[in-house]
Every structure is written in structure tokens, then in C-alpha cells.
Amino acid sequence: MTGFGRFALNVDSGKVQVEMKSVNHRYNEISVRLPKNFSYMEERIHKIVKRFVQRGKVDVFVSVDGQGALGRHVKVDWELLQGFMKSAEDMKKQTWFKDTSLSLESFLLHPDITTVEEEGDIPEEWEGALVQCVEESAAMLYRMRQTEGAALEKDISKRIDSISRMTDIIHARTGQVVENYREKLIKRMKDFLGGDYQLEEGRILTEVALFADKANIDEEITRLTSHVKQFLSIIEEKGSIGRKLDFLVQEMNREINTIGSKGNDIEISRQVVNLKSELEKVKEQVQNIE
């Protein structure tokens, strides 16, 4: 499920802010981006987020403003600077340039000569603020996912009920399928052999029995009905249920495909198409559930 959370705290002479967002994902994947000198906190942040999110892709963005936490200093590559100065003198001697003055700013702003590095231990106050921001952001994200989850449960339950009704229609149709086959078989035989030929009832019954055995979908309907009941039961459970529902959807799809291949009836085929369409929507929604 999608979600978003943001929380910030003012600390000493600076500020800590954490922002996180989640999107649908089959597994639990957490990505954390934070300042270099806070990198040792990454594993702790992972553990906090996992308390709130068991399934989904979560991106966590940490920003820190303030000298109290950053401990920055400027590093100068003196050897490279001397090389630049010597090259400048050589250029002055060997070219026609008249203005060869070099400003200090030219070297200070050169990315290869001066760099800003962060070092030093993080004060406990900043570390505690970061932990609090992560927890508050994760809690906000969790509440948003809960709200979405409630609406999602309602929609999925509605679609599962629709699947159950279509399954009942197919089940009620199975007896008529055999009778239709018997009538078509008799008609074809009469058309082929002529009206005066006496049909053997035993042969007719044998053919119909063979067809009924091949077209029998009672087991598939029983299993599909059972999966529907399990689905509705699991969706009421607390905790992580997404993978259970994902497995059930696969099993339901297998039974529906078998019904479609064995049904041998236009009405059953039409209902199977509707079943697949509805189940595909359920499958998409299940990917949003933890």
C-alpha cells in the first residue's frame, strides 16, 4: 500500500527531518538515504521501519541542517594546488596573455583542490532526534496505510463475493450441460442415420456417461468455493496476510482455468471469462496488502 510520513525536530542550532514514502511491492524493501556522518544509524533505521511495515517498498530520506551535527572542515589538496600555480607561471612565460592574475577564490571554488568533509562523533541529542523523527514518520505512514487498507478490504471483499456468486451460477449449470449434450447427440445421430433408424438407448447412455465424466467440474468448484471461504476468513485476520492471500489467488486461478477447459458449455465459458476478469483485479489489489 502507498503511504507518506514526515516529521522534523529542531535540535541545538540545527534541524533534523525525516521523510518516508511507501509503494506497492511483493516483498519488504527499505532504502535509506542519510548524511555520511549518520551512516552508522542506517541499520537502526531499518529496524524501526520494519516494526511498522512488513511488506512494500519504503524510501526513507534523512536531512540534517546545522553545524552542531555535521562537524565540517575544509580539506585542501596542497600538492595539486602547487601544480596549478606552477602551470600558471609556465603559461605566463610561454603565452601572450597579459592578465595572468590568479585570485584565491579561483582555487577555493575548484572542486579538485578544496573539498568539504564531515567528521566527528554525533551528539546524543542529534541521534535521539533522528530516532524520534524516524518513529514519528513511520507511524504517520502506517496510519495512512491503515486508512487505505480499510478501503482496500471493502473493495476486495466485494469482488470475492462476486466470484462466489459466479461460481454458484456455474455449479447450477453443470447438470444442464450433460442434458444438453445428450439432446445434441441424439439429434446428430438421427440426422446422420435417418428418422427410421432405431437408436440404442444403452449406447446413448454410455456416450453421455463418458462425456459427463470428462466434463465433471464438481471437484474444481468445491475447491474454488473452499478457497473463497478461506480468503474471506484470512482477510479478517490481524498481522501480515498478503502472501497467504497471494497464494490463494494463484490456487483460485488454477481452478478457474480447469473449469474453463472442462466445462464445455457457452454459458460456463462466459462465466469463466468474468471470473478471470474479477480475479485479476483481486490479484492486483492483493499486492497492496502486507
ZAMARGU-4260 file (C-alpha; in steps of 0.2 Angstrom, whole numbers, plus 5000, padded with zeros to 4 digits):
<rodrens>
0) 5000/5000/5000 | 5005/5018/4997 | 5009/5029/5012 | 5018/5045/5017 | 5026/5052/5033
5) 5036/5067/5038 | 5042/5073/5054 | 5055/5086/5059 | 5063/5092/5076 | 5074/5107/5080
10) 5090/5102/5089 | 5103/5114/5096 | 5107/5126/5082 | 5100/5115/5068 | 5086/5104/5062
15) 5083/5085/5059 | 5069/5080/5046 | 5064/5063/5041 | 5053/5059/5026 | 5047/5042/5020
20) 5035/5035/5007 | 5030/5018/5003 | 5023/5010/4987 | 5017/4993/4982 | 5030/4979/4982
25) 5029/4960/4983 | 5042/4959/4997 | 5049/4971/5010 | 5062/4983/5003 | 5068/4998/5013
30) 5080/5011/5006 | 5088/5024/5017 | 5097/5040/5012 | 5105/5050/5025 | 5121/5061/5028
35) 5138/5052/5028 | 5141/5055/5046 | 5125/5047/5051 | 5128/5031/5040 | 5130/5021/5056
40) 5112/5024/5060 | 5106/5015/5044 | 5103/4998/5052 | 5094/5005/5067 | 5083/5015/5055
45) 5079/4999/5045 | 5073/4990/5061 | 5062/5004/5066 | 5053/5005/5049 | 5051/4986/5049
50) 5041/4987/5065 | 5028/4997/5055 | 5029/4990/5038 | 5031/4971/5034 | 5028/4972/5015
55) 5031/4986/5002 | 5045/4997/4996 | 5049/5011/5008 | 5061/5025/5004 | 5067/5035/5019
60) 5075/5052/5017 | 5085/5060/5031 | 5091/5078/5030 | 5101/5087/5044 | 5105/5105/5045
65) 5116/5113/5057 | 5134/5114/5062 | 5132/5105/5078 | 5129/5088/5070 | 5139/5090/5054
70) 5157/5094/5061 | 5163/5100/5044 | 5180/5106/5039 | 5189/5111/5023 | 5202/5099/5016
75) 5215/5106/5003 | 5225/5096/4991 | 5241/5106/4993 | 5251/5096/4980 | 5238/5099/4967
80) 5237/5117/4971 | 5256/5119/4969 | 5254/5110/4952 | 5241/5123/4947 | 5252/5138/4952
85) 5267/5131/4943 | 5257/5128/4927 | 5250/5146/4929 | 5268/5153/4929 | 5273/5142/4914
90) 5258/5148/4904 | 5263/5166/4909 | 5280/5164/4902 | 5275/5154/4886 | 5260/5164/4880
95) 5255/5181/4875 | 5242/5183/4889 | 5244/5199/4898 | 5232/5197/4913 | 5238/5181/4922
100) 5232/5186/4939 | 5225/5172/4950 | 5213/5175/4963 | 5211/5165/4979 | 5193/5162/4975
105) 5198/5153/4959 | 5206/5139/4970 | 5194/5139/4984 | 5179/5135/4972 | 5189/5122/4962
110) 5181/5105/4967 | 5198/5096/4964 | 5208/5107/4976 | 5196/5110/4990 | 5183/5098/4997
115) 5171/5099/5012 | 5172/5084/5024 | 5161/5079/5038 | 5169/5070/5053 | 5167/5068/5072
120) 5155/5059/5084 | 5137/5064/5083 | 5130/5072/5099 | 5117/5061/5108 | 5104/5074/5106
125) 5105/5074/5087 | 5105/5055/5087 | 5089/5054/5098 | 5081/5067/5087 | 5084/5057/5072
130) 5077/5041/5080 | 5061/5051/5086 | 5059/5058/5068 | 5060/5041/5060 | 5047/5033/5073
135) 5035/5048/5070 | 5037/5047/5051 | 5034/5028/5051 | 5019/5030/5062 | 5011/5043/5051
140) 5015/5032/5036 | 5007/5017/5045 | 4991/5027/5049 | 4989/5032/5031 | 4992/5014/5025
145) 4979/5008/5038 | 4966/5020/5030 | 4970/5014/5013 | 4969/4996/5019 | 4951/4998/5026
150) 4945/5004/5009 | 4955/4990/5000 | 4947/4977/5011 | 4930/4983/5007 | 4934/4983/4988
155) 4942/4965/4988 | 4928/4958/4999 | 4915/4964/4986 | 4925/4956/4972 | 4927/4940/4981
160) 4908/4939/4984 | 4905/4942/4966 | 4917/4927/4962 | 4907/4917/4974 | 4890/4921/4965
165) 4898/4917/4948 | 4904/4900/4955 | 4886/4896/4961 | 4880/4900/4943 | 4892/4888/4936
170) 4888/4875/4948 | 4869/4876/4944 | 4873/4875/4926 | 4883/4858/4927 | 4868/4847/4926
175) 4861/4856/4911 | 4877/4854/4902 | 4875/4835/4902 | 4857/4835/4897 | 4861/4847/4883
180) 4875/4835/4877 | 4863/4821/4877 | 4850/4830/4866 | 4863/4836/4854 | 4870/4818/4852
185) 4853/4811/4849 | 4849/4824/4836 | 4866/4822/4827 | 4863/4803/4826 | 4846/4805/4819
190) 4851/4817/4806 | 4865/4806/4801 | 4856/4789/4801 | 4839/4795/4796 | 4822/4795/4805
195) 4818/4777/4803 | 4833/4770/4812 | 4830/4764/4830 | 4843/4772/4842 | 4851/4761/4855
200) 4847/4769/4872 | 4862/4759/4880 | 4874/4767/4868 | 4867/4784/4871 | 4869/4782/4889
205) 4887/4776/4888 | 4892/4791/4877 | 4883/4803/4889 | 4892/4795/4904 | 4909/4797/4896
210) 4905/4815/4892 | 4899/4818/4910 | 4915/4811/4917 | 4926/4822/4906 | 4916/4837/4909
215) 4914/4835/4928 | 4919/4850/4937 | 4912/4846/4954 | 4929/4845/4962 | 4936/4861/4955
220) 4920/4870/4961 | 4922/4863/4978 | 4940/4868/4979 | 4936/4886/4972 | 4922/4888/4985
225) 4934/4882/4999 | 4947/4895/4993 | 4934/4909/4993 | 4929/4905/5011 | 4947/4904/5016
230) 4951/4921/5008 | 4936/4930/5017 | 4942/4922/5033 | 4961/4927/5031 | 4957/4945/5026
235) 4949/4947/5044 | 4965/4942/5052 | 4977/4954/5060 | 4995/4955/5055 | 5004/4951/5039
240) 4992/4941/5027 | 4997/4947/5010 | 5007/4932/5005 | 4993/4920/5011 | 4981/4929/5000
245) 4993/4929/4986 | 4995/4910/4987 | 4976/4908/4987 | 4973/4919/4972 | 4985/4908/4962
250) 4976/4892/4968 | 4959/4900/4963 | 4966/4905/4946 | 4971/4887/4943 | 4954/4880/4947
255) 4945/4893/4936 | 4957/4888/4922 | 4952/4870/4924 | 4934/4874/4925 | 4936/4883/4908
260) 4945/4869/4900 | 4932/4855/4906 | 4916/4865/4906 | 4912/4863/4888 | 4897/4875/4888
265) 4895/4893/4881 | 4887/4899/4897 | 4901/4892/4908 | 4914/4899/4897 | 4906/4916/4898
270) 4906/4915/4917 | 4924/4909/4917 | 4929/4925/4907 | 4920/4935/4920 | 4929/4925/4934
275) 4946/4928/4927 | 4942/4947/4925 | 4937/4949/4943 | 4951/4938/4950 | 4964/4948/4940
280) 4958/4964/4949 | 4959/4955/4966 | 4977/4949/4962 | 4982/4967/4958 | 4974/4973/4975
285) 4982/4959/4985 | 4999/4965/4980 | 4995/4981/4991 | 4992/4970/5007 | 5005/4967/5019
</rodrens>
